[in-house]
Amino acid sequence: MKPKEILETLKGSLSYLLVGVVAILIFFVIGFYNHRSLNDLESDINKVRADIEEQRVMAPLYKELIEKIKVKAKKHLPFPARAKLPKEQHEQITTIFADLARKANLEVVSITPDINSLAGGSGLLVVNAALKGDFFSFRNYLISLGNVPYLEHLGEIQIQTMPVGKEFRLKLWVAVG
């Protein structure tokens, strides 16, 4: 073989070798990319499996908590038909409001009707009440006042903090007949 022929053969072999090396490099790059993608997918799959397992474990607890916080039935506040206090019961007005306070676990300081409020002919008697207790008992007292058909409205409420609890002062407007 002549050197020229050897050079031509070598040139052809080198070009085939170069194409082969490039193909192998492309194959390795694609393989590396696929391997990395597979690792990312496997990591995602493991995260999803962990989430599913967590959901499976937490589902009964979640259902139990949902059942606990569900409001079974809301209590409706009373809304009786409005009426006027009969004349026979005018003297008992302090007793009526005092009994409601005792049922709500409040201590009655004073309950006094203001007779001067009837002078204008409005048909409304102002009753000033002072009670001692806590907020929850006072809330129950206000709810029980909603059951009184001749209570027109609450004029004002004052709350003072005392060493032994709270003192509540109310101005009640009572419809009298």
C-alpha positions as CSV (number, residue, x, y, z in Angstrom):
1,M,0.0,0.0,0.0
2,K,1.1,3.4,-0.9
3,P,1.3,6.1,1.7
4,K,-1.4,8.0,-0.2
5,E,-3.8,5.1,0.1
6,I,-2.9,4.6,3.7
7,L,-3.7,8.3,4.3
8,E,-7.0,8.0,2.5
9,T,-7.9,4.9,4.5
10,L,-6.8,6.5,7.7
11,K,-8.9,9.6,6.9
12,G,-12.0,7.4,6.2
13,S,-11.4,5.4,9.4
14,L,-10.9,8.5,11.5
15,S,-14.2,10.0,10.1
16,Y,-16.0,6.8,11.0
17,L,-14.3,6.8,14.4
18,L,-15.3,10.4,14.9
19,V,-18.9,9.7,13.9
20,G,-19.0,6.7,16.3
21,V,-17.5,8.7,19.2
22,V,-20.1,11.5,18.7
23,A,-22.9,8.9,18.5
24,I,-21.6,7.3,21.7
25,L,-21.4,10.7,23.4
26,I,-25.0,11.6,22.3
27,F,-26.1,8.2,23.6
28,F,-24.4,8.9,27.0
29,V,-25.9,12.4,27.2
30,I,-29.4,11.1,26.5
31,G,-28.8,8.2,29.0
32,F,-27.6,10.6,31.7
33,Y,-30.6,12.9,31.1
34,N,-33.0,10.0,31.2
35,H,-31.4,8.7,34.4
36,R,-31.7,12.1,36.0
37,S,-35.4,12.3,34.9
38,L,-36.0,8.9,36.3
39,N,-34.5,9.8,39.6
40,D,-36.7,13.0,39.7
41,L,-39.8,10.9,38.9
42,E,-38.9,8.4,41.5
43,S,-38.4,11.2,44.1
44,D,-41.9,12.6,43.1
45,I,-43.4,9.1,43.3
46,N,-41.9,8.7,46.8
47,K,-43.3,12.1,47.9
48,V,-46.8,11.2,46.6
49,R,-46.7,7.8,48.4
50,A,-45.7,9.6,51.6
51,D,-48.6,12.0,51.1
52,I,-51.0,9.2,50.5
53,E,-49.9,7.3,53.5
54,E,-50.2,10.5,55.6
55,Q,-53.8,11.0,54.3
56,R,-54.6,7.4,55.1
57,V,-53.4,7.8,58.6
58,M,-54.9,11.2,59.2
59,A,-58.3,10.6,57.5
60,P,-60.0,9.0,60.6
61,L,-58.7,11.8,62.8
62,Y,-59.9,14.4,60.4
63,K,-63.4,12.8,60.2
64,E,-63.5,12.7,64.0
65,L,-62.6,16.4,64.3
66,I,-65.2,17.4,61.7
67,E,-67.9,15.5,63.6
68,K,-66.9,17.3,66.8
69,I,-67.1,20.8,65.3
70,K,-70.3,20.3,63.4
71,V,-73.1,22.4,64.9
72,K,-75.9,19.9,65.4
73,A,-78.7,22.4,65.6
74,K,-78.6,26.1,66.3
75,K,-80.8,27.3,69.1
76,H,-83.1,30.0,68.1
77,L,-83.6,32.9,70.4
78,P,-87.1,33.3,71.7
79,F,-89.4,35.8,70.0
80,P,-92.8,35.8,71.8
81,A,-95.8,37.8,70.7
82,R,-95.7,41.2,72.3
83,A,-98.2,42.0,75.0
84,K,-98.7,44.5,77.8
85,L,-98.2,43.8,81.5
86,P,-101.6,43.5,83.2
87,K,-102.4,46.0,85.9
88,E,-102.7,43.2,88.5
89,Q,-99.0,42.3,87.9
90,H,-97.5,45.8,88.2
91,E,-96.5,45.2,91.8
92,Q,-94.8,41.9,90.8
93,I,-92.5,43.4,88.1
94,T,-89.5,43.4,90.4
95,T,-90.1,39.8,91.5
96,I,-90.5,38.7,87.9
97,F,-87.1,40.2,86.8
98,A,-85.4,39.1,90.1
99,D,-86.6,35.5,89.5
100,L,-85.2,35.5,86.0
101,A,-81.8,36.8,87.4
102,R,-81.7,34.0,90.0
103,K,-82.5,31.4,87.4
104,A,-79.5,32.7,85.4
105,N,-77.3,32.5,88.5
106,L,-76.9,36.2,89.0
107,E,-77.1,38.1,92.3
108,V,-79.7,40.8,92.4
109,V,-78.3,44.1,93.7
110,S,-81.5,46.1,93.0
111,I,-84.4,46.2,90.7
112,T,-86.4,49.4,90.9
113,P,-89.3,50.5,88.6
114,D,-89.3,54.3,87.8
115,I,-92.9,55.3,88.3
116,N,-92.1,58.8,86.9
117,S,-91.6,57.2,83.4
118,L,-95.4,56.5,83.3
119,A,-96.2,60.2,83.7
120,G,-95.9,61.0,80.0
121,G,-98.6,58.5,79.1
122,S,-96.3,56.5,76.9
123,G,-97.5,53.2,78.4
124,L,-93.9,52.2,79.0
125,L,-92.5,51.7,82.5
126,V,-88.7,52.0,83.0
127,V,-87.2,49.4,85.3
128,N,-83.6,49.8,86.5
129,A,-81.8,46.6,87.4
130,A,-78.4,46.1,88.9
131,L,-77.0,42.5,88.9
132,K,-73.7,40.8,89.9
133,G,-72.2,37.7,88.3
134,D,-70.2,36.6,85.3
135,F,-70.7,37.1,81.5
136,F,-72.1,33.7,80.8
137,S,-74.8,34.1,83.5
138,F,-75.5,37.5,82.1
139,R,-75.9,36.1,78.6
140,N,-78.4,33.6,79.9
141,Y,-80.3,36.4,81.7
142,L,-80.5,38.4,78.4
143,I,-81.8,35.3,76.6
144,S,-84.4,34.7,79.3
145,L,-85.4,38.4,79.0
146,G,-86.3,37.6,75.4
147,N,-89.0,35.3,76.6
148,V,-90.8,38.2,78.5
149,P,-93.6,39.3,76.2
150,Y,-94.1,42.7,77.8
151,L,-90.5,43.7,77.6
152,E,-90.4,46.4,74.9
153,H,-86.6,46.9,74.7
154,L,-83.4,47.3,76.7
155,G,-82.6,51.0,77.0
156,E,-78.9,50.6,78.0
157,I,-76.4,48.2,79.5
158,Q,-73.5,49.2,81.7
159,I,-70.8,46.7,82.8
160,Q,-68.4,47.5,85.7
161,T,-65.6,45.2,86.9
162,M,-65.8,44.5,90.6
163,P,-63.3,42.6,92.8
164,V,-65.7,39.6,93.0
165,G,-67.0,39.7,89.4
166,K,-68.9,42.0,87.2
167,E,-71.8,44.3,87.9
168,F,-74.4,44.8,85.2
169,R,-76.8,47.7,85.1
170,L,-79.7,47.6,82.8
171,K,-82.5,49.9,81.8
172,L,-85.6,47.9,80.8
173,W,-88.6,49.3,79.1
174,V,-91.8,47.4,80.0
175,A,-95.1,47.9,78.2
176,V,-97.9,48.2,80.8
177,G,-101.6,48.2,80.3
